[in-house]
Amino acid sequence: MATGFFHGVKATQVQTSLIVPNVAGSGITFAVGTSPAHMVARGTVQKPVYGDSYNQSVLQLGYSDEWTREGKPFYSLCEVMFAHFRLYGTAPVIFVNVLDPEKHRTIKAPAVFPLVEGRARLPLEALIDTVTVTDYIRGTDYELFYDNRGLVLEILDGGNIPPTATEIEAGFIEVDPTLVTKNDIIGGFDVVTKKYTGFELIDSVFPMFNIITDIIICPGWSHDPEVAAIMDAKCWMINGIFTGKCIIDADTEAVQHFADIVQWKRSMNIFGKMQILCWPKLALAERVFNFSTQLAALIGQVDTNNGSIPSLSPSNQLMQINTAVLANGEEVELTLPQANMLNSNGVVTALNFIGGFVCWGNWTACFPANTDVKDFFIPVSRMFGWVGNSLILTFWTQIDRRMTPRFADSIIDSGNIWLNGLTAAEHLLGGRFEFRAEDNTVLDIMAGIIRIRVFMTPPSPAVEVEFLQEYDISYVRQAFGLAG
């Protein structure tokens, strides 16, 4: 039968010329640090962990309230868990725990521990499978388990340990977070194991979880200039194509007065448009937070409440704190002029002025050296990054299609419809896609390269509102019925 002959009615589907936008996530934190993962069967080390709730994260990484010890980071990722899930209700968070029980460990000589009601409490750092109890056998005479405060040794009924015993001698190997160095945090590629570690694992997040982490933090370490520089570099090339922001904590041991931040910032070379610099630390009752931890959680909360679009600034939004502090515990009480001085030098701070403690500052670390509005305003800069990330996700499927005029038109039409929607919702003041001849040479087109210009204007945050008051004499005449 001839294939070209047809008699009847039929329907044929063709590809839609408009492309539905694949919108990138926003305000998703990537946190590198340490956690007591040994509590949960050694837990996860040097791998990205997807945390969508407090309980789920604890099951993978363990938890301790000892976020710092002697002023140094100890279990820093637990601070991130607490802030994101319990204070701000922000999820998900991607964690990378660099604390390796096989590497960061210390051998402890046998010591005597008191027995109370058949139980002895060993340090939380004790590795459960390294514990040895003189003259006794685990599983027969005693058992071990972790609780929120440490490793518990419990006497078993029918064992050889007398019920009347008041102490027991035990030795073990401890995991030691103080042995973690900035090289562990920064990470790299191990030529022996062929594995990535530390910040290098950010490129594994999208292939593993299909999300873009656009906020990078490293509480307790980000004040180090090398760590801050690596964080900045990662923000430019997440998976080689995506962008984000990193939040840097100023060192509150070195910067104990707000006026000292200018010199410190200069000496640390923190002037990146991808960097958000913060000072000082924050406290809620007895808990002390790195500013970056709470700001990352706040940004996630603000973005989520704004439809997961970063057009709103976190500035002047309530923070979960009751004071600002230095590393030594001294309270910091900033006046409005002092907070504004920090802002004028590209530093975000906390202000208790009207309505409680709020985040105060709309400027990235590049300000005031960089005066390009798309770089120095946090929400404007983040909108450019978010739109760019979304365009990559949306039009990735169009790579290697036939590059025809209709191909270009479909991208332009789809993009314009999307930007129009963002404009109608006031996330943009306006935006458009354009194909320009001057951007596309014949040789480029022949080589399969097309360039489409995207114009967009996110609204700037209202950083200053001025009321001009004037005495109007006409109201005197009006009130008293006087002639003009």
N, C-alpha and C positions, 0 to 999 in steps of 0.2 A: 504494500500500500504506500502511496506517495506520502512522505512525511510533511509536505507543505500544505496538504489538503485538510480542511476542517469545515464541518457543517454543524452548527449548534451554538451554544452559549458557554463561555468559560471565563474564569477570573484568573488574573495573574498578579502576583505581588512584586513590587519593585522596592528597592532600598529607599528608606526615608532620607530626603535630602538634608533635613535638619538633624543635628546630633544632640542628644540629651546630655547636658553637662554632668560630669562626674566630679562632684565637689569635694575638695580636700577637707580633711578634718582640721580642727583648729584648737589651740590651747592644750595639746597633748604633750605631756612631759616625758622626757628621756633623762633619767637620773642615774648617775654613776656614783658608787660608794660602797659601803660595807654593811653587812647584816649578819646576824647569828644563824646562818643557814644550816650550820651543823646541828641545830635543834631538831631539824626535820629530815633525818636520815641523810645528813650532809648537805641537803638542799641543792640549790642551783648556783654554780660558780662560773663566772665568765661566759654567761649566756644571757641574752635578753629574756626577761620574764614579764609576761603580760599580766598586769594587775588590774582587775576590774572591781575589786572590793577589798576592804580591810582584811576580812577573814581569809579570802582566797590568796591574798598576798602573803599573809603570815604563814599559811600552810606551805608556801613555796620557799619562803626566805627566813622564817622565824621572826621573832620580835623581842626587843628589849627596850626599856625606857632609858637605858644608859646610852644616850646619843653621843655624848662626849665623855672623856675621862681626862682630868687635869688640863682642861681647856683644849684638848686635841680631839679630832673626830674619832669616834669609837664605832658605834653602830649607826652610821649616818643615814642609811636608807630607811631606818625606822622612823626618823624624824619626818621624812618625806611621806611615808605611809600615814602617819598620824595627821599631818597637815592636810593632805589631799582628801583622805577618806573620812576622817572623823571631824575635822573642822570645817572644810569647805564642800564636802560631798562631790569632789571632782574625780572623774574616771574617764578613760583608763589612764594608767601610768605604766611606762616601760622602765623596768629596773635592770641594772647590771651590777651584780655583786662581785667585787674583786677579791673578797676575803677568802683565801684558799686554805682550808685546814691542812692540806698536804704541804703547803709552803710556809704559811704564817703560823708557826706553832712553837711552843716552848715546853720543855720537859720539866715537870714538877716532881720534886722528891716526895716520898710518902710523908703524909702528915696526919695528925689525929683530928677527927671531927666528932663533935658531940652528937649523941643519939637522943632524940626527943620523941617519945611515943613511937619508938621503933623506926624512926627516920633520921637520916643525916642529910644535911644540905651541903653539896659541893658547889664550887663556882659554876656559873652559867657557861664559862669558857671551857670547862672540862669536856673533852671529847669522849663520848659515852663508850665507844668500843676500845678505848685505851685504859680504862679504869681497872686497876688491880687492887684487891683487898687482901691483906695479909691473911693467909691460912683459910680463906673462904672462896667459894665458887659462885659466880653469877648464874642465876637460874635455879640454883639449889638452895643457897643460903641467903641470897639477896637479889633484888632487881633494881634497875635504874630507869629513870624517865625524867624528861624535862618538864618543868612548869614555867610560869612567867618570871620566876625569880632565880632559878638555878637548876642544877642537876640534882635530883633527889635519889638517895640510896634508901631503899625500903627493905627491912628485914622480912624474910619469908617465914611463914609458919611451917614448923617441921624441919627447919634447917638447923645448922650447927651453931648459929649465933645465939647465945643465950638471950631470952626475952628481957633479962634484967641488965643487959649490957648498957653502959652509959656513954661509950665512945667507941670509935672504930678507926682503924688506920687504913688510909687509901692513898694510892699514887695514881697519877694520870698525866696525860699530855694536854696542854691547853692550846686552844686557838688564840692567836695574839694579834688583835687589830692594830696594835701599835707598830707592828712590823711592816704594815702596808706603806708603800712609798708612792710618791707622785708618779713614778714610772709604771707602777701597777695601775694607777688611775688612768694615765694617758694611754697605756696599752700599745698595741702594735700588731705585727704579724710574726708568729713564731715559725721560723724556717724548719724546725724539727717536727713540731706537731701539726704544722700547716693550718693553724687556727688563729683567728683574730681575738684580741682582748681589749678591755677598756673602752675608750671612746670609739675605737674602730668598729665596734659592734653595732653602731648606729645604722650602718649600711645593711645590717641583717634584719632590721625591724620590718621594713616594707615587704621583703620577700616572705617573711615568716607570718606576719599578721595583717598585711595589706592596709596598713595605716602609716601616715606620715607624722613623725614626732617633730613638732616645730618649736618646742621649748626645751632647751638643754640646761640642766643644772648639775652642780657637783658640790653640795654643801660641805663646808669644812676644808675644801681644797681650792675653790675657784679664785681665792685672793692671790694665789701663787701666779706670777706673771706667765710662766710657761704653760700651766694648766689653762689659764684664761686665753692664751694665744691659740692653743689647740682647740678649745671650745669654739672660738671665733672662726677658725678655719673650717671646722665641721659644719657650721651653720651655712656656709656658702655652697657646699657640695655634698648634701645628703643624698646618697646613692648616685652621686655625680650630677644630679639634675635638680633636686629639691632644695629649698632654702628654709631657714628658721631663725630663731633668736636664742641667744644664750644669756643667762642672768648671772652676773658676777657680784660677789660680796666683797666690799672693801674690808680690809683688815682692821678690826676695831682694837687691836693691840697697838698697831702703828698709828691709826687715826683715832685719837681720843677726843679731838675737838673738831667741830664741823669745818672750821676754816682750814684745817690741815689736809682736807680731801683733794684740793687742787694740786698740791705738790705730790701727794701720793699717787694720784691718777697719772700725772705726768711721768713719774719715776717708773710706774708699772706699765706704761705705754698702753693704757686702756682707752682707745679712741675709736673703736670699731662701730660701724653703723649696725652691725648685727649684735652688738653687746648692749645690755642694759645693766648699768652699774648701780648698786644699792649701798646704803649706809643708814643706820648702824645695824645691830642685832635687834630682835624683837622678843618680847616675853609675854606669856600668858600664865598668870599665877606663878608656879615654880618652874614652869617649862620655858627654856630659852631656845629660840629658833634662829637659824640663819635667815636673813631677809629673803634670800633667793627662794627658799623653800616655801614660804608663805606667798610670795609674789607669784610664783609659778602656779600655785593652787588657786590664787585669786584670779589670775588671767584665765585659767580654765573655767572657773565659775562664771566670770563675766561673759566669756565667749559662748558658753553653753546657754546662758539665759538670753543671749542675743542671736539664737539660731545657729550657733557654731560658726559665726562670722566675726572676725576680729576688728570690726569697725568702731567699737567702743574702747575707750582708754580705761585701764585699771585705776587711773588716778581719781582721787576723791571717792573711792569705793571703800566700804568698811573692811577693816582687817580684824582677824581674830586675836587681838592682843589687848593688854591693858597697860603696857609701858614699852618704851624703847630703851635698850641697854647697851653697854659696852661689854667686851669680853670679860672684864673684871667684875661685872655685875652692877657697876655704877649706872644709875638711871640717866637718860638723856632727855632733856626737856627743851625742845626746839620752839622758838617763836616763829611766827609766819615769815618775817624777813630772813631769818636764818634758814628756814626750809627753802625759801625762794632762792637764796644764795646757792644752795646745793643744786636746785633745779637749773639755775643759770649756768652751772658747770657740768651739766649732763649727768646728774646724780638723782636717783629716785630715793625718797625717804618716807618717813611716817610722821604725820602731823595730828596732834590732838587739839583741835581748834573749835570747830562747830560740829556737834553730832557724834563725837567720839573719835577714836583713832582711825585715820584713813591713810591709804597709800597716797603719796603726794609727788607728782612728777609725770610729765608726758614725754620726756626727752631721752633718746638713746645716748650712749656714751660718746658718740661722734660730735655732739653739741658741746660748745659753740663753734668748734673749728669748722665743722661742716654745716652749712646753712641751707642745704637742699631739703625742702619740706618733706619729700618722700623718703629721706634718710633719717632726719632727726626726730620727727614726731612718731612715737611708738605705734599708735593705731594706723596712721597713714602708711608707715613702712611695713607693718604687718599685713595690711590689706594688699599691698603690692606683692608681697611674698605669697600670700594665700591665693590671690588670683593667678599668679604664675604657676603655683603648684597645681591648682585646679585645671588650668589649661593643659598642662602636661598629662594629667590623668584623663581628661576628656578626649583629647585628640591623639593619644598614643595609638589607638586602634586604627587611625588613618595613615599611619606610617606604611609606606610601600604600596599604597593604592595608586591608581593611575592619576598622575598630576595633570589635570585638565582645567580649563576655566571653570567648569561646573564644580570641580573639587575645591577650588579656592572659594567660589561663591558659597558653597555649603558651610565651610568653616566661618566665613565672614557673617553669613546670615545667622548661624547658630550662636556665634559669639555675641552679636549685637542683641539678639533676643535675651540672652543671659544677662548682659550688662544692663539692658533696659529694666529687667526685673530687679536687679540690685539697686538701680537708680530709683525705681518706684518705691522700694522699701527703705530708701534713704541711707543705704550703706554706701552709695556713691552719689556724688552730685551730677555725674554724667559719665558716659563712656561709649566708645565705638571702636570697631575694627575697620582697618583700611588696607587695601592692597595698593601700593604705590610703585609706579614704574621705576622711580629712582632707587628703590630698595631692592629691585629684582632685575639683574642683568640677564641678557639672553644666555650667556654662558652658565649662569646659576640655574636658570630654568632647565637648560639642557642637562645639567648635572644632577637634576632632581632636587634642587634647593629652592624653597619658597619662603619669603619673609612677609609676615603680616604685622602691620603696626597696630598696637593696642593703646588707645588713648583712654585714660581713666583719671578721675579726680575724687579720691576719698575725702570726706569732710574732715577738716581739722578739728581738734578738740577746742572747746571754748575756754581758752586759758585766761582771758581777761574780759570782764564785763564792766563797763564804766557808765555810771549815771551822771549826766550833766545837769546840775541843779541851778535854777535861775529864779530870782525873785521877780514876780510879775506884778507890777503896780496896777494893772487893770483890774485885778480882783479887789483892790482897796476901793476904787471908784464904784465898782459893781456893788460891793457890800454896803457902802454908805450912800449910794445913789447920787454920787457926784458926777458932774458933767466932765466929759472927756476933754 
